[in-house]
């Protein structure tokens, strides 16, 4: 293993041009991605300790930890945009890598004289963690000798996984249980592996343990949501049963309750969306890493793939089942809400129809009343007009009684009625 400090970066030559032509902005990241996680060459015998921390506090906390470690070592801190960094630590190397929701710190160093993992690791010597630990691994690489093979007996036989990899040039052993420090023990016995292949194998094994732990984070959430989904399913069944009784149902109350159930379900689905999606992605990574191992079974022992398939697959199916139940229940709630809203709209239309009919009856009564008042108004106005004509007729008596005033008044009555009726009719037509 090289003792020179290193930091993995995208080569600067990728940010310029290609044969003098300007390069696309994202070209350097796309090309550099395949080189973003190089496998460190590892000599044997060697011990590796990797801790994975959940970084709820964000990248700033990681940078603060790395800056403090770099200051203690008198080395330059990593770039703010860096996702990988390596530095010497005693006789070994400390490597840091940032992921989406966690970061890993890997110390690689020689085995202690007692045969256990290195005692001068940075963890516990004033190391300030950037978050809570989600995964811890203690991996030992040894020459495949009869003495080293006896170490297999120190693992739990009930969950022991023992298989051959790398064209049977190495054996990988673990029981997926934690030791006194809370670390998962992994033993690699090799015979003839190059440092590069040893580094690739160790990286693959640590990825399997880290990502299978992260994948299983969705299981407690799925178990807690399962009971709530079941309650919503039962309530939906009761509401749909009540919807079938049109005489006794209260559509407004049922619609309000359906809306509350839909809001509760959508809130749960939104809160679990990321975790279930991340669990699927992590489970896919574990499957890829197990497939890349190309294990050869050792008679009498489980392979890593067989053991994890038997233990992890049911948990992943539980997560997928709850997620699918949420999606199906959401669709059913939507259909029930649409159906009930249609009934409510029909009821509202019926109410509007009855209201319009009532308004029509009221308008008809008002028209009849208006016509009655109109007839009375013609009579009243005609009475006043005839009265005025009577006064005028009486006034003509000073010139002599040619015609009696009573006759003039009597003769003006039908004329006044016709004229007033005609004027009122004309005014109504103008308004219409």
C-alpha positions as CSV (number, residue, x, y, z in Angstrom):
1,X,0.0,0.0,0.0
2,X,1.4,3.4,-0.9
3,X,2.3,5.6,2.0
4,X,1.9,8.9,0.1
5,X,-1.2,10.9,0.9
6,X,-3.6,11.1,-2.0
7,X,-6.9,12.7,-2.9
8,X,-9.0,11.3,-5.7
9,X,-10.1,14.0,-8.1
10,X,-11.4,14.2,-11.7
11,X,-8.4,15.0,-13.9
12,X,-8.2,18.6,-14.9
13,X,-7.5,17.7,-18.5
14,X,-11.2,16.7,-18.8
15,X,-12.4,20.2,-18.2
16,X,-10.8,21.8,-21.3
17,X,-11.4,20.9,-24.9
18,X,-11.2,17.9,-27.2
19,X,-8.9,18.5,-30.2
20,X,-9.5,22.2,-29.8
21,X,-13.3,21.9,-29.7
22,X,-15.1,23.2,-26.5
23,X,-16.2,20.3,-24.2
24,X,-19.6,20.0,-22.9
25,X,-20.1,21.2,-19.3
26,X,-20.9,17.9,-17.7
27,X,-18.4,15.8,-19.7
28,X,-15.7,15.8,-17.0
29,X,-18.1,14.4,-14.4
30,X,-19.5,11.8,-16.8
31,X,-16.1,10.5,-17.8
32,X,-14.6,10.8,-14.3
33,X,-17.4,8.8,-12.7
34,X,-16.0,5.5,-13.8
35,X,-12.8,6.4,-12.0
36,X,-14.4,7.9,-8.9
37,X,-14.0,4.8,-6.7
38,X,-10.6,3.2,-7.5
39,X,-9.9,0.1,-5.5
40,X,-6.9,0.8,-3.2
41,X,-4.1,-1.9,-3.6
42,X,-3.8,-3.8,-0.4
43,X,-0.9,-6.0,0.7
44,X,-1.4,-8.7,3.2
45,X,-1.6,-9.4,6.1
46,X,-3.7,-6.3,6.7
47,X,-6.6,-5.1,8.8
48,X,-9.3,-2.7,7.7
49,X,-11.8,-0.9,9.9
50,X,-14.6,1.0,8.2
51,X,-17.3,3.1,9.9
52,X,-20.3,4.5,8.0
53,X,-21.9,7.5,9.5
54,X,-25.3,9.0,8.7
55,X,-24.8,12.6,7.8
56,X,-28.1,14.2,8.7
57,X,-26.1,17.4,9.6
58,X,-25.0,17.8,6.0
59,X,-21.6,17.9,4.2
60,X,-20.4,20.8,6.4
61,X,-20.1,18.4,9.4
62,X,-18.0,16.0,7.3
63,X,-15.7,18.8,6.1
64,X,-15.3,20.0,9.7
65,X,-14.2,16.5,10.8
66,X,-11.8,16.1,7.9
67,X,-10.4,19.6,8.5
68,X,-9.7,18.7,12.1
69,X,-8.1,15.4,11.2
70,X,-5.9,17.1,8.6
71,X,-4.9,19.8,11.1
72,X,-3.8,17.2,13.6
73,X,-1.7,15.5,10.9
74,X,-0.3,18.7,9.5
75,X,-1.8,18.0,6.1
76,X,-3.9,20.1,3.7
77,X,-7.7,19.7,4.1
78,X,-9.7,18.3,1.1
79,X,-11.4,20.6,-1.4
80,X,-14.9,21.6,-0.5
81,X,-16.3,19.8,-3.6
82,X,-14.2,16.6,-3.0
83,X,-16.1,13.4,-2.4
84,X,-13.0,11.3,-1.7
85,X,-9.9,12.0,0.4
86,X,-7.0,9.9,1.7
87,X,-4.3,10.7,4.3
88,X,-1.5,8.8,6.1
89,X,-2.3,7.8,9.7
90,X,0.6,6.2,11.5
91,X,1.5,3.0,9.6
92,X,-1.7,3.0,7.7
93,X,-4.0,5.1,5.6
94,X,-7.3,6.8,6.4
95,X,-9.7,7.1,3.5
96,X,-12.9,9.1,3.5
97,X,-15.8,8.9,1.0
98,X,-19.0,10.9,0.9
99,X,-22.2,9.3,-0.3
100,X,-25.8,10.6,-0.6
101,X,-26.9,10.2,3.0
102,X,-23.9,8.8,4.7
103,X,-20.1,8.9,4.6
104,X,-17.5,6.2,5.2
105,X,-14.2,6.4,7.0
106,X,-11.9,3.5,6.2
107,X,-8.6,2.9,8.1
108,X,-6.3,0.3,6.6
109,X,-3.2,-0.7,8.5
110,X,-1.1,-3.7,9.6
111,X,-2.4,-6.3,12.0
112,X,-1.4,-5.9,15.6
113,X,1.2,-8.3,17.1
114,X,-1.6,-10.0,19.0
115,X,-3.2,-10.8,15.6
116,X,-6.2,-8.5,16.2
117,X,-7.0,-5.4,14.2
118,X,-4.7,-2.3,14.4
119,X,-4.7,-0.5,17.7
120,X,-3.6,2.9,16.3
121,X,-6.7,3.5,14.2
122,X,-8.1,7.1,14.4
123,X,-11.3,6.0,15.9
124,X,-11.4,6.6,19.6
125,X,-8.3,8.8,19.7
126,X,-10.2,12.1,19.8
127,X,-12.1,11.3,16.6
128,X,-15.3,13.4,16.4
129,X,-17.9,11.5,14.5
130,X,-19.9,13.4,11.8
131,X,-23.1,11.6,12.7
132,X,-24.5,8.4,14.1
133,X,-22.9,5.1,13.0
134,X,-25.0,2.9,10.7
135,X,-22.4,0.3,9.8
136,X,-19.1,-0.9,11.3
137,X,-16.8,-3.5,9.7
138,X,-13.6,-5.2,10.9
139,X,-12.0,-7.0,7.9
140,X,-8.8,-9.0,8.2
141,X,-6.7,-10.2,5.3
142,X,-4.4,-13.1,5.9
143,X,-2.4,-15.7,4.0
144,X,-4.3,-18.9,3.6
145,X,-2.5,-21.2,5.9
146,X,-3.6,-24.0,8.2
147,X,-3.1,-21.7,11.2
148,X,-5.2,-18.9,9.6
149,X,-7.9,-21.4,8.6
150,X,-8.4,-22.2,12.3
151,X,-9.7,-18.7,12.8
152,X,-12.9,-19.8,11.1
153,X,-13.9,-21.6,14.2
154,X,-14.2,-18.3,16.0
155,X,-17.3,-17.3,14.0
156,X,-20.9,-18.2,14.9
157,X,-21.6,-21.6,13.3
158,X,-25.4,-20.8,13.1
159,X,-24.9,-18.0,10.6
160,X,-21.4,-18.8,9.2
161,X,-21.0,-17.9,5.5
162,X,-17.9,-19.4,3.9
163,X,-17.2,-19.5,0.2
164,X,-14.4,-19.3,-2.4
165,X,-14.0,-16.3,-4.8
166,X,-11.5,-15.0,-7.3
167,X,-11.2,-18.3,-9.1
168,X,-10.7,-20.0,-5.7
169,X,-7.7,-17.9,-4.9
170,X,-9.4,-16.5,-1.8
171,X,-11.9,-17.5,0.8
172,X,-14.3,-15.0,2.4
173,X,-15.8,-15.8,5.9
174,X,-18.3,-13.9,8.0
175,X,-21.2,-14.6,10.3
176,X,-22.8,-11.1,9.9
177,X,-22.6,-10.7,13.7
178,X,-21.0,-7.9,15.7
179,X,-18.1,-8.3,18.0
180,X,-17.6,-6.5,21.3
181,X,-17.0,-3.2,19.5
182,X,-20.1,-3.5,17.5
183,X,-18.2,-4.3,14.3
184,X,-19.1,-7.0,11.8
185,X,-16.2,-9.4,11.4
186,X,-15.0,-10.5,8.0
187,X,-12.0,-12.7,7.3
188,X,-10.3,-13.0,3.9
189,X,-7.9,-15.8,3.3
190,X,-5.9,-15.4,0.1
191,X,-3.4,-17.4,-1.8
192,X,-1.9,-15.6,-4.8
193,X,-4.1,-12.5,-5.2
194,X,-2.5,-9.3,-6.4
195,X,-2.8,-6.2,-4.2
196,X,-5.1,-4.7,-6.8
197,X,-7.5,-7.7,-6.8
198,X,-7.3,-7.9,-3.0
199,X,-8.3,-4.2,-2.7
200,X,-11.2,-4.7,-5.2
201,X,-12.4,-7.8,-3.2
202,X,-12.3,-6.0,0.1
203,X,-14.1,-3.0,-1.3
204,X,-16.8,-5.3,-2.6
205,X,-17.2,-7.1,0.7
206,X,-17.5,-3.9,2.7
207,X,-20.1,-2.5,0.2
208,X,-22.2,-5.6,0.7
209,X,-22.2,-5.2,4.5
210,X,-22.8,-1.4,4.4
211,X,-25.5,-1.4,1.8
212,X,-27.4,-4.4,3.1
213,X,-27.7,-2.5,6.5
214,X,-28.9,0.6,4.7
215,X,-31.4,-1.4,2.6
216,X,-32.9,-2.9,5.8
217,X,-33.6,0.6,7.2
218,X,-36.9,0.5,5.3
219,X,-38.1,-2.5,7.2
220,X,-39.0,-0.8,10.6
221,X,-40.7,2.0,8.6
222,X,-42.7,-0.6,6.6
223,X,-43.8,-2.4,9.8
224,X,-45.0,0.8,11.4
225,X,-46.8,1.9,8.3
226,X,-48.5,-1.5,7.7
227,X,-50.8,-1.1,10.7
228,X,-51.8,2.4,9.6
229,X,-52.5,1.3,6.0
230,X,-54.6,-1.6,7.4
231,X,-56.7,0.9,9.4
232,X,-57.3,3.1,6.4
233,X,-58.2,0.0,4.3
234,X,-60.8,-1.0,6.9
235,X,-62.2,2.5,7.2
236,X,-62.5,2.7,3.4
237,X,-64.4,-0.6,3.3
238,X,-66.8,0.8,5.9
239,X,-67.3,4.0,3.9
240,X,-67.9,2.2,0.6
241,X,-70.4,0.0,2.4
242,X,-72.2,3.1,3.7
243,X,-72.2,4.6,0.2
244,X,-74.4,1.7,-1.0
245,X,-77.3,2.8,1.2
246,X,-78.6,6.0,-0.5
247,X,-81.5,6.4,2.0
248,X,-79.3,6.6,5.1
249,X,-76.0,7.9,3.8
250,X,-74.7,11.5,4.5
251,X,-72.7,12.2,1.4
252,X,-71.1,15.4,2.8
253,X,-69.9,13.6,5.9
254,X,-68.6,10.6,4.0
255,X,-66.8,12.9,1.5
256,X,-65.1,14.8,4.4
257,X,-64.0,11.5,6.0
258,X,-62.6,10.2,2.7
259,X,-60.7,13.4,2.2
260,X,-59.1,13.1,5.6
261,X,-58.1,9.5,4.9
262,X,-56.6,10.4,1.6
263,X,-54.6,13.3,3.2
264,X,-53.3,10.9,5.9
265,X,-52.3,8.3,3.4
266,X,-50.6,10.8,1.1
267,X,-48.7,12.2,4.1
268,X,-47.4,8.7,5.0
269,X,-46.6,7.9,1.4
270,X,-44.6,11.2,1.1
271,X,-42.7,10.6,4.3
272,X,-41.7,7.0,3.2
273,X,-41.1,7.7,-0.4
274,X,-37.4,8.4,-0.1
275,X,-36.6,5.6,2.4
276,X,-38.4,2.9,0.3
277,X,-36.7,4.2,-2.9
278,X,-33.3,4.2,-1.2
279,X,-33.9,0.6,0.2
280,X,-34.6,-0.6,-3.4
281,X,-31.5,1.1,-4.7
282,X,-29.3,-0.3,-1.9
283,X,-30.7,-3.8,-2.3
284,X,-29.9,-3.6,-6.0
285,X,-26.3,-2.6,-5.2
286,X,-26.0,-5.6,-2.8
287,X,-27.3,-7.9,-5.5
288,X,-24.8,-6.5,-8.0
289,X,-21.9,-6.9,-5.5
290,X,-22.9,-10.5,-4.7
291,X,-23.1,-11.4,-8.4
292,X,-19.7,-9.9,-9.0
293,X,-18.2,-12.1,-6.2
294,X,-19.0,-15.2,-8.4
295,X,-18.9,-17.4,-5.2
296,X,-18.1,-21.1,-5.2
297,X,-19.8,-22.9,-2.3
298,X,-17.8,-24.8,0.3
299,X,-19.6,-28.0,1.2
300,X,-21.5,-27.6,4.5
301,X,-21.5,-23.8,4.5
302,X,-23.8,-21.1,3.1
303,X,-22.5,-18.7,0.5
304,X,-22.9,-15.0,1.2
305,X,-25.5,-14.7,-1.6
306,X,-27.6,-17.6,-0.3
307,X,-27.6,-16.4,3.3
308,X,-28.5,-12.8,2.4
309,X,-31.1,-13.9,-0.2
310,X,-32.8,-15.9,2.5
311,X,-32.6,-13.2,5.2
312,X,-32.8,-9.9,3.3
313,X,-35.3,-10.7,0.5
314,X,-38.3,-11.1,2.8
315,X,-37.6,-7.7,4.3
316,X,-37.4,-6.1,0.9
317,X,-40.6,-7.8,-0.1
318,X,-42.3,-6.3,3.0
319,X,-41.1,-2.9,2.0
320,X,-42.4,-3.3,-1.6
321,X,-45.7,-4.7,-0.3
322,X,-46.4,-1.7,1.9
323,X,-45.4,0.6,-0.8
324,X,-47.7,-1.1,-3.3
325,X,-50.5,-1.2,-0.8
326,X,-50.1,2.6,-0.3
327,X,-50.3,3.1,-4.1
328,X,-53.3,0.8,-4.5
329,X,-55.1,2.3,-1.6
330,X,-54.5,5.8,-2.9
331,X,-56.1,4.9,-6.2
332,X,-59.1,3.3,-4.4
333,X,-59.5,6.4,-2.3
334,X,-59.4,8.5,-5.4
335,X,-62.1,6.5,-7.1
336,X,-64.3,6.4,-4.1
337,X,-63.9,10.2,-3.6
338,X,-64.7,10.8,-7.3
339,X,-67.8,8.6,-7.0
340,X,-69.0,10.3,-3.8
341,X,-68.3,13.7,-5.2
342,X,-70.4,12.8,-8.3
343,X,-73.3,11.9,-6.0
344,X,-72.8,15.1,-4.1
345,X,-72.9,17.1,-7.4
346,X,-76.1,15.3,-8.4
347,X,-77.7,16.1,-5.1
348,X,-76.6,19.7,-5.5
349,X,-78.1,19.8,-9.0
350,X,-81.4,18.5,-7.6
351,X,-81.3,21.2,-4.9
352,X,-80.6,23.8,-7.6
353,X,-83.5,22.4,-9.7
354,X,-85.9,22.6,-6.8
355,X,-84.6,26.1,-6.0
356,X,-85.1,27.3,-9.6
357,X,-88.6,25.8,-9.6
358,X,-89.4,27.6,-6.4
359,X,-88.1,30.8,-7.9
360,X,-90.2,30.3,-11.0
361,X,-93.3,29.9,-8.8
362,X,-92.4,32.9,-6.9
363,X,-91.9,34.9,-10.1
364,X,-95.3,33.7,-11.4
365,X,-97.0,34.8,-8.2
366,X,-95.3,38.2,-8.4
367,X,-96.4,38.5,-12.0
368,X,-100.0,37.8,-11.1
369,X,-99.8,40.2,-8.2
370,X,-98.3,42.8,-10.5
371,X,-101.1,42.3,-13.0
372,X,-103.7,42.7,-10.2
373,X,-102.0,45.9,-9.0
374,X,-101.8,47.1,-12.5
375,X,-105.5,46.7,-13.0
376,X,-106.1,48.5,-9.7
377,X,-103.7,51.3,-10.7
378,X,-105.6,51.8,-14.0
379,X,-108.9,52.2,-12.0
380,X,-107.3,54.5,-9.5
381,X,-105.6,56.8,-12.1
382,X,-108.8,56.8,-14.2
383,X,-110.8,57.9,-11.1
384,X,-108.5,60.9,-10.6
385,X,-108.5,61.8,-14.3
386,X,-112.4,61.7,-14.3
387,X,-112.4,63.8,-11.2
388,X,-110.2,66.4,-12.9
389,X,-112.5,66.3,-15.9
390,X,-115.5,66.8,-13.6
391,X,-114.0,69.9,-12.1
392,X,-113.3,71.3,-15.6
393,X,-116.9,70.6,-16.6
394,X,-118.2,72.4,-13.5
395,X,-116.0,75.3,-14.4
396,X,-117.7,75.8,-17.8
397,X,-121.0,76.6,-16.2
398,X,-120.1,80.2,-16.0
399,X,-120.5,80.4,-19.7
400,X,-123.9,79.0,-19.5
401,X,-125.3,75.5,-19.2
402,X,-124.9,74.2,-22.7
403,X,-124.2,70.7,-21.5
404,X,-124.7,69.5,-18.0
405,X,-121.4,68.8,-16.1
406,X,-122.6,65.4,-15.0
407,X,-123.0,64.3,-18.6
408,X,-119.5,65.4,-19.4
409,X,-118.1,63.6,-16.4
410,X,-120.0,60.4,-17.2
411,X,-118.9,60.5,-20.8
412,X,-115.3,60.9,-19.9
413,X,-115.2,57.8,-17.7
414,X,-114.8,55.2,-20.5
415,X,-112.5,57.5,-22.4
416,X,-110.3,58.0,-19.3
417,X,-110.2,54.2,-18.7
418,X,-109.2,53.4,-22.3
419,X,-106.5,56.1,-22.3
420,X,-105.0,55.2,-19.0
421,X,-105.1,51.5,-19.8
422,X,-103.4,52.2,-23.2
423,X,-100.7,54.3,-21.5
424,X,-99.9,51.7,-18.8
425,X,-99.8,48.9,-21.5
426,X,-97.4,51.0,-23.6
427,X,-95.1,51.7,-20.6
428,X,-95.0,48.0,-19.7
429,X,-94.0,47.1,-23.3
430,X,-91.3,49.7,-23.2
431,X,-89.9,48.2,-20.0
432,X,-90.1,44.7,-21.5
